[in-house]
């Protein structure tokens, strides 16, 4: 068991519009993301299943030929190995939940976010 306190987890500035905090244990990870309006997450895929839960603001996701807008108190589930991308339509706060955890986020190997 681990006890996490968001206020004690250091924030990582991934780029000039994307900040995150990570918490993980075992095979699961949750990330709090603070993203500025206009940021685009390039299309990518990963071995993890993902659920994104938006607290405030709005994401526009593209995946499997579809576009889905996700706003406050809404979630989207993204299966493993599905190519997807997103655009912040508004400044937002969201939680990304992954299983298994994202090794590339822990190691800094997530170059697609760092440009």
Secondary structure as UniProt FT lines:
FT   HELIX           6..8
FT   STRAND          12..15
FT   TURN            16..17
FT   STRAND          18..25
FT   TURN            26..27
FT   STRAND          28..35
FT   TURN            37..38
FT   STRAND          40..44
FT   STRAND          49..56
FT   STRAND          59..63
FT   TURN            64..65
FT   STRAND          66..70
FT   TURN            72..73
FT   STRAND          74..78
FT   TURN            80..81
FT   STRAND          84..88
FT   STRAND          92..99
FT   HELIX           103..107
FT   HELIX           111..113
//
